Amino acid sequence: MALTKDDIIDSIYNNCGYSKTKSFELFKSILETIKKTLESNEDILISGFGKFRVNEKHARKGRNPATGNDLTLRARRTVTFRCSPSLRTKMNGSNYKTREQYQRPHT
């Protein structure tokens, strides 16, 4: 089951002692800050959590799968998320090894 906006607001309400209205306003403010930052083409780094990165996609050739006609896909921006090593370790348990921890055999 996915974590919803209401779940996050309830967590702020239960853990921080704010009213429901204040918890909603706080969460809304945080989301607006994140949106504005991404809209201005800036990355967001949250230590211990991860990084949201804005990527530029150039215009490219494509094909309509239904008709087979060629078309040009316009340039656009996308957002990707990469979790921090500490979050990845928490998600995968203490036995998880990062890429740097693996030793490659010499051939």
N, C-alpha and C positions, 0 to 999 in steps of 0.2 A: 504494500500500500504506500502511496506517495505522501510525502509531507506537504500539507497544504498551507496556504496563507493563514487560514484560521488557526491551524495547529501552531504556527509560529507566534501568532498574536496571543494565543492562550498560554504559550510557554513564557512569553514576556510578562504577561499578567501574573502567572503563578510564581515565577522565579524572581521578579524584580519589584513586585509590590505596587506597580502602577495600576491605575484603573483600566478598564477595557478600552475606554475611549482614548486615553493617553497611550496605551500599548499599540492601538491601531495607528495613531498619529505618528508614533515613533517608527513603527515598521514602514509606514507609507513614506516617511521622510528618508529613511535609509534607501528604499527602492528608488525613489526619485533621484537621489544623489548618484546611485549606480547607473540609472538610465541616462542621466545628463552626461556623466563621464564617458560612457560608451558612445553616445551620440556625438561627442566632441572628438571621437577617434582616439581616446586615451585608454590604456590598459588599466586594470584594477588588480592590485596585489594585496591579498589579505593573508598576512603571515600565519602559518600553521593551518591554513585552509586551502589556498590555491590562488590561481591567477586567471582572470578573464581577459582574453586577448581579442582585439579587433583585427580581423584579417581582410585584406583587400582582394577581391576576386575580379580578375580582368574579364572583359567581354570575350566570349569564345563561341566557336561553332557548336551547334547541337543538332539534334534530329527529333522531330515529333514521332514518338513511338507508335502512335495510332495511324498516322498517314505516311510516315517515312520521309516527309518533306524536311529539307535542310532549313535551319533557322539560326539566328544569332542570339545567344543569351547575353543580356546586358551585364555590364559591370555592376558589382554589388559589394556590400560589406557583410561579413558574418562574424559571429562571436563564438569563440571556442573556450573551453575551460580545461585547465590542467591542474590536478590536485597536487598539493605539496607532498614531499616525501614523508613528512610526519603523519599526515592524514592517510596516505596510502598504507603506511605501516599499521596504523590503527585499524584500517578496514580489513587488512589481510592477516593480522595477527603478528606476534613477535617473531615468528619463524620466517617471515617474508624478507627476502633480500632485494635490495635495490640493484639497479644495473651496475653501479660502481662496485658493489660487494662481490659480484661474480668474478671469478678468475677464469680467463679464457685459457684453454690448454694451448701450449705452443706446438705448432706443427712444422 
